[in-house]
Amino acid sequence: MLCNLISEFLYSMNDLLSTPIEYLKGVGPQRGAILRKEAGIYTFGDLLHYFPFRYVDKTSFQKIADIPKTDGFVQLKGKVVSLREVATGRIKRLEAKFEDGSGSIDLVWFKGAKWIKSKLQNLPELIVYGKPKQFGPKWNIAHPEMEAVSSMQEQAGGLQAVYHSGEKLQALGFTSRGFENIVSQLLPQLKNQIEETLPPDILGDLNLLSKEKALLEIHAPQNNELAKRAQFRLKFEELFFLQLELLMRKQITQKKLKGVKLTRVGEYFNDFYNNHLPYELTGAQKKVIKEIRVDIASGMHMNRLLQGDVGSGKTLVALMVMLIAVDNGYQACIMAPTEILATQHYNTICEFLKNMDIKVELLTGSTKQSKRKILHEQLKSGEINILCGTHALLEKVVEYKDLGIAIIDEQHRFGVAQRSRLWTKNDLPPHVLVMTATPIPRTLALTFYGDLDISVIDEMPPGRKAIQTWHKTESSRLKIFQFLENEIAKGRQVYIVYPLIQESEKMDYQNLMDGYDSITRRFPLPKYRVSIVHGQLKPEVKEYEMQQFVKGITNIMVATTVIEVGVNVPNASVMVIESAERFGLSQLHQLRGRVGRGADQSYCILMTGYKLGQDAKARLETMCETNDGFKIAEVDLRLRGPGDIMGTQQSGLLNLRLSDLSRDAQIVQLARDKARDLIDRDPKFEMKEHQNIANELRKILKSKPNWSRIS
């Protein structure tokens, strides 16, 4: 039943909520078309779930005299004392002088003057709501919301819902007030029309409003307390069904899907652990390896996410897991999103295994055809034990003798369809370990990867010193050059990274070349050697320049973010990031992780202009305050939201109507706990009180892609 529940869809809605939106009073065909196109509102039910994003307390007023002390929107009560039309060049505007006894402010409109004038003539006293802006000594409010005092006093509870709108919607009257008007036409029809979706025990345990009451109160709350309770109920439900779906998928993977049984820890693993381990494993690495060993020996398929900060030793853990596969007569592969990172994995693994009889090969888009043919044959015969590579591993022609485990690094850069091809490489799907060096806040991990088991490496290898991070501006340039000179004199190496943003690629390339010229003038031959790496170089030239730096022949590498991942140079002690305000927090943290890989003190210098926005300041302050990737990820989540953090491929997949993962972490955890408890008690939703949950899932799953599994 459970598998069928995931795959089938029995669309059943009551007649009211499935009614096309154009049949609602005040909408009609033309306005219905714009609601469908611009707001995704097709039915009465869609409108009911088009939630307000905030409320205005219509019982609270400010004084005009206090505006300089306030921040954001204000609500004023007074009257218009004069009205005039003003032309500045081709731009015309309507200005109204508004007074409330404490002072005056200008109300300004740039369109709709005729309609506004007629409205103001009929409103001797009115309420004005908007955001004041200062121009010289004067303040004004552009396009304020206005309403007669008498109608405001009639509003129950004093709370007015505010809805998102847009230019095309507003053109047909769907301002926030326009949405409020059509919602008010729908709400009286809801009585006894809304099916409850949560069971009585959850409603009682959490003291939740009924579904019908929550929907009424979120659109037209009687008071602040009921508005908050309505939001909590609906957020919980949204996250509860999301977690329920993820846990069901996880249950199917664990209980229904068989995996190759890797029970033997044999000579390869033990020889490496006892004789070739480069350093003592951290407690976190040992814990993760143990978790993975239990999974792969169970006979069930493993689907696990491994999180670990930059430099925490994920590759070593991956290698030891691959050695267990080899001990059991199986092959292993590790797939990375770029040739640079795939080559880095290959070189690192070869270095680890240089004194062991294990065949490791590399397959990328640059692998020559003659070499490919040999690789394909050796892979199919079982001669190759471990294969490193890029998307090339997914090609149909790549066949294994027995693939036991597939490891995917920086997995968020691969599409689901691409990754799913790995499952076709064996009769039994290989165990899957997906790794990321981008720490993921717990709320995101439970939401994007809730159907995977999660392991975390939260310790750094011994001997690593915390990287010191400084924020500097152009006035410090000469001092920074002197500091770089001193570090190079100690035998250290330096990265200098420039941004590369697609929309301004030509300008960025010019900045990079100007920077390279400046660096080579300041650090001239023959005393200094400078490498340059960017995306426009041919692969062989790029590889040559990188190897010059890796081998210590060049002192400075000037590069774009191509070196964000994949370059491991323990001797590099300084990372200078130019125009650091143009980088996201995650990218800054990844770049900083290129240094601090040896025993020496390392530094990250964030160079910026003088003018910085609030978000840029917050990013730079966070980088200077902490090296903890998980703390950085939490700040990044607050600043950017979940979609941007998880990448463009996954940004639209949550489709949360109300919940905010950066603010609703406790509700995410609560929803997860309740969903897990319900599945443990009634995994097939056979109990009578859970039939409403089964019905709701049938409605939800139609449009929800399976976006975190790779099957």
SULURSUL-V607673 format. One line per field, one symbol per residue. ss: DSSP state (@ for helix, = for strand, . for the rest). phi: phi as a letter, one per 40 degrees, with the letter a starting at -180 (. if undefined). A space follows every 50 residues. Layout:
BEGIN
ss->???
phi->???
END
This chain:
BEGIN
ss->.@@@@@@............=@@@....@@@@@@@@@@@@...=@@@@@.. ...====......@@@@@@...================..=========. ...======...@@@@@@@@@....======.===..=====..====@@ @@@@.@@@====....@@@@@....@@@@@@@@@@@@............@ @@@@@.....@@@@@@@@@....@@@@@@@@@@@@@@@@@@@@@@@@@@@ @@@@@@.=........@@@@@@@@@@......@@@@@@@@@@@@@@@..= ..======.....@@@@@@@@@@@@@@...=====...@@@@@@@@@@@@ @@.......====.....@@@@@@@@@@@@@....====.@@@@...... ..=======.@@@..@@@@@@@@@@.....======.....@@@@@@@.. ..=====..........======@@@@@@@@@@@@@@@@...=====... .@@@@@@@@@@@@@@@@@@@@@.......====.....@@@@@@@@@@@@ .....====.@@@........======..@@@..@@@@@@@@........ ..======.....@@@@@@@@@@@@...@@@@@@@@@@@@.@@@@@.... ..............@@@@@@@@@@@@@@@@@......@@@@@@@@@@@@@ @@@........
phi->.cccccccabcbbccccccdccccdgbgccccccccccbgcbbdccccbc cccabbcccbbbcdccddccbgcbbbbaacbaaabbbbgccbabbbcbbb gbibacbbbbagdccccccccbbcbabbbibcbbbgcbbabcfccbacdc ccccccggbbcbbcaadccccbgccdcccdccccccdcccdgbbccbbcd ccdcdbfccccccccccccbccacccccccccdccdcdcccccccccccc ccdccbbcbccbccbbccccccccbbccacccdcccccccccccccccgb ccbbbbcacdgcgccccdccccccccdcgbbbbbbbcbcccccccccccc ccbcbbcbcbbbbbccccdccddcdccccccgcccbbbibddcccdccbb caccabbbcfcccbcdcccccccccaccdcdbbbbaccdbddccccbcbc cbcbbbcbbcdcgcbcccbbbbbdccdcccdcccdcccccgcbbbbbbca bdcbdcccccccccccccccccbccccbbbcbbaccccdccdcccccccd cgcbcbbcaccdcdbhbbbdccbbbbbcfcccbccccdcccdccbgcbcc cbbbbccbcccbccccdccccccccabccccccccccccbgcccccgccb ccccfccbcbccbbdccdcccccccccccccacbfccdcbcccdcccccc cdbbcccbcbc
END
